[in-house]
Structure formats: C-alpha cells, structure tokens
Amino acid sequence: MSVLNPASPTTVLPDAACAPRPSACPGLVRIVAARDGGICRIKLPGGALSAAQAEAMADASERHASGVIELTNRANVQVRGVRGGHEAGLIAALTDAGLGPLHDAGAAAPYTQQAQHAQQAQHADDVRNVMISPLAGRDPFALFDTRPLSAALLAMLQRDARFAALSPKFALLVDGGERLARLDHPHDVWLAASHDASGDVRFVFGLAGCPPPATAPAQTDATVQNGSGALASVSPAQVPALVRALLHAFLDLAAADATRMRHLLAAHCADAILRHAQAHVDFPLTRDAALVNWRRNTPADAALRLGAHAQRSAGTWHVGGQPPLGRLDANTLRGLAAIARQHGGGALRITPWQSVLLPDIASHAVPVVLAALRERGFACDPADALARLIACTGSSGCAKSLADTKADALKLATYLPPNLDVHLSGCPRSCAAAHCAPFTLLAVAPGRYDLYRRDGTPGFGPCVARQLTIEQAADTLARLARSNTDA
Ligand code: SF4
C-alpha cells in the first residue's frame, strides 16, 4: 500500500482532521492510501445527494483526484485516486458543498475550537450510515417515511461521544416497509415498520439480522433462544430512545473483542440485553411473544432499482440505472446532475446496490431520462449482465487483490448466462458485497478464480470449481445454470 503525502494545512481544517491514516476505514476527513491514490469516502445520509453536491463532487474529484467515483454497498460514495498534497483541498471542497461531518460539526467555528470540531468530525465520519430504502418517502408500499427518523438516529450516533467506541462496521437498518428495500445485509440492530391491530404504525425490532420475509421458516426454540427474529415493537417516537438504549447495553456488556451484536449474542441472550437496555428507557422493554414469528408483509424487490417505476405521488416516477461495476467518472456524475435538474426535483439517490436512482421524474419525461441513462452506459434492465455483476476494486486499486477483478468482470459480462448474479472478489474480505451472492469468483492468481456457490451456510458457500479462467468460469456458470433449470 502506498503512503500519501501528509495533507496540507489550511485555515479551514486543523492538520489532525486531514492526516491520512492508512490502517483505518476511509472517510471524508480520513483519506486512506490505496494503490491508485487516496480514497475519500463520503457518507450520504439516506443515500441522498443533490444535483449541486453531485456537481461539486465531480469538479473536486477532477481537481484533486483521478475523477473516478465509486458507489458503495452502504449507499455512500468514494472519490478514488486522491493526489498527494490535495487532501485538504478535496475535503474543503466537499465540505463547502454541504457534505460530510465537518459541515455538521461546525467547520466555520473559530480556529481555537477547530481541534474539538475536528475530533467530533472524525467520530461523526466513522459512524456508519443508517440504512433506509432509497425510495423512503416515495415508495407506494411504504408504511412510514423513514427519512426524518434515520436523520435523527444518525445525528444521535454522531453526537454522542460514547458511540465513538462502536466499530465503524456497526450497522443499523430502518425499514419503512417499501418494496425497494435491501434486506440481505445483516444489521446489528434492525427496525421495521408494521401495522398493529388498530392500524397504527409500530417499529418491530431485532438484533443481528434483517426483518424476516414472509417466506422465512418458523422460529424454533433454539432460534428464539439465540435472539433471531423479532423481539418486540415500539412506537415511532420511541425509536431513538430504543436504539440509544440498545447501543448503551451493547457497550456496557460487550467484551473488548466483541465488535458486532452477533458477538454479544454469543455471550448474552437477547432477553438479558433487553433487561440491560431497560435501564436506559422509560417505557417497558421486554420480549413480545406475539411477535416471535412476525414477518414483513411486503416482498422486497431489488429489480425496482432499475428502469422506471411509479412513485406514491401520482404522475411521478423514479428512474434507476446501474453504472458498470458501481463506478462512474466525473462527467457522468455531472450528466446525472443535469438530468435530475432538468427532469426531476434536482435530487439523486445512491442505492446500496451501487446504483443511482433519479426520483420525482414527471411521466412525460420518463422515456427521455431512461434513454439518457442508457446513453451514459447505465444498465437499466435487471436482465442486463452489468446489473448482475459486482466486483471489488481489484488489483488496479488494491494491493491485496490477486486479480484485476473489475477488468475480469467486464470480460465476464459478455458471456454471463441469463438470470445469474455473480460477485468477483480479489480476496476473501469481500469488500464489494456485504451479502453472499449466489455465485462468487474468488481470485487465486491474475485472471484465475475459484468458483463458490451459495448454500445458506456462512461465507461464500462450497467451492465448486478451482483455478478457472474467465472463459472457463463462464462455461461452468452456464452448465450450473442449465442443471438448475433441468432440476
Ligand atoms: S475484497 Fe480484498 S482485494 Fe478486493 S478491494 Fe477488498 S481488500 Fe482489496
């Protein structure tokens, strides 16, 4: 891993805020060195990006970095290839556009207070995004608009100094019941909107998992005992206090090496965690036996991220597309901003599928917007090979990678059999996928991969073929697809 030059001091930021820390996760104020230059990760609350911010990001990525912009599976954005000596300039440009924690922590404060603000900003930068649907507030099936709630939760997480002790990987999901929802990433705490018997919305919650779909198997005594499934429910107004209490309970009880809720559940039962959390709230917090087999009513459909679909509000649509392997360049981002301004309300949404969604498009403009996305290379149909392939950065940007996964994935796209989703990973860390894809190609050497097939067990699943070239991988995948069909 290369080492970046130290950031230049500016009157906007104390040095500590800009200093690269190669061993940590990237953030907006923590630019981390990689093979292709620095990585600056910008957290977008709810995946929201305005056209003006997208333009500022595009300009800054060209002026201070390589102009390559990556979408992440937490609905964030990464500027890649940050040039040595340009870190402070990039951070200042993004902050001026209203992005990132310095904006919230008071970048314009007197210089004497800036060290404190920098510390707050670093903590806020490290807190993981609260996941919501990219269609929150717009999905016709949503039971609750989760945007204000997720903003309040994120602010609480970023504000409370104790939560700096949480792992940057600690994850929260607030599910409003939308059809466009990503429910295959396990979260440390999940909450899902549900109607109670009187038709009021309650948030059902659970630990270390996801809201169970209608097809989930019934709970057994063992799964109930280990905390799987729904535990109880609270009113929307009680959600922030509940989350705060659960996080305090986690920090109170977790051993030093327990970074995720699943680690805590291995040592303490869910009821013990709830009992401990009870001390932090003034409403009853016990397991609700009636919810033991609670299921999410609306089936989630990831395909709604692509193409054009009607929103809740009559006459408005969202139009979505997948840039090849989650990457776009500055010009493409500028183009998206222009489309959003001209045909929508100037808003963009980044999705946890590493795609882009343009909301609030008027019915008459839908064909134009779809054509504009396709012209710019976006896959807008779930059948497109590039909508079914994900790949990590690979050896062009990551020293850990044993192969150029991005280039190999583009090659595979030309042969990929229909209806198969494939993930190419340069090493077992699996940065591109927080979920397990149906098929994973794990690099073992340049241009060579072992093929794994998901079977519901932890990890990629069993290895079904070794040392494949991309052509051999395509043949093997086609054979497996045929045997699936024949079965
Ligand atoms: S999965 Fe491995 S090789 Fe790929 S970007 Fe992550 S660390 Fe690098």
Residues whose N, C-alpha, C, O or C-beta is under 5 A from the ligand:
A	BS01	SF4	C392 T393 G394 C398 K400 S401 S425 G426 C427 R429 S430 C431
